[in-house]
Amino acid sequence: LWLRLEKNLMPRLKIVASGFIFALRRWLVRHIKAPEGTSPTRNTIRKKALELTRRAKTDRERSDKLCDFVRELSFFYDTLWTRTPEEVLNQGWGQCIGKNWLLGELHKEIGIPVRYVVKRIKTEGSLWNWIFWYHKNICGRDFSVKLTKADGKEEKKRDHIVLQVLLDGNWEERDVSSDTLLERGRELLGIKGGEVTSEEPINSIEEWAQRRQDPKSLHFIEDREEIIAKL
């Protein structure tokens, strides 16, 4: 009898408990006053997180809805690695760090734990090669990018920020950098991502972004603002 009850009732109890926990989170978010010094724009992320997940019943469903939303924000190269999640949300586009940072903050607002991971990727170069070809052969103008060099050799690795979300007791990766149109374009052109050589969690995405923004960074592209303006 106990086994039958466990089989029939436990799944339902888990759903009810999950719904109660989420309802409690929503109440706390709405009724507990934000700490002094909190940016007013922070409420924008909070409202968006609640809006997107209002019909979801489990943390996995909530995470999926947040991912679907941020993924479809257009990918654009940015002059700032330090652009805040609020700015990315308001402008409707971002690069890998901006979009994944926003996704993390949306998760936090509904009580789902997250952490950020930096991956070292061997630069494959196909995307930039296609950009060069397009500007030269279709737009009729020369367009070249020179990467900074380390010890006289071109730097062949780059950093990529992704998100990990704690679901069902496990850290699961979420990477919403590319929107659907970009992914389809890459597939049609046969452009693949580079090989991941290492990865590690980072303590503070804010501090990492500040370091990455430093013009002395080995991975910093010369004349980045001019180049991105052309793109």
Salt bridges, closest charged atoms under 4 A:
GLU51 OE2 - LYS48 NZ 3.44
ASP59 OD1 - ARG25 NH1 2.84
ASP59 OD1 - ARG62 NH1 2.82
ASP68 OD1 - ARG71 NH1 3.37
ASP78 OD2 - ARG83 NE 2.49
GLU86 OE2 - ARG42 NH1 3.65
GLU105 OE1 - ARG42 NH2 2.64
GLU105 OE2 - LYS108 NZ 3.23
GLU109 OE2 - ARG42 NE 2.82
GLU109 OE1 - ARG46 NE 3.15
GLU155 OE2 - ARG120 NH2 3.72
ASP159 OD1 - ARG120 NH1 2.95
ASP168 OD2 - ARG60 NH2 2.83
GLU172 OE2 - ARG60 NH2 2.76
GLU172 OE1 - ARG174 NH2 3.35
GLU173 OE1 - LYS119 NZ 2.92
ASP175 OD2 - HIS160 NE2 2.82
GLU195 OE1 - LYS122 NZ 3.59
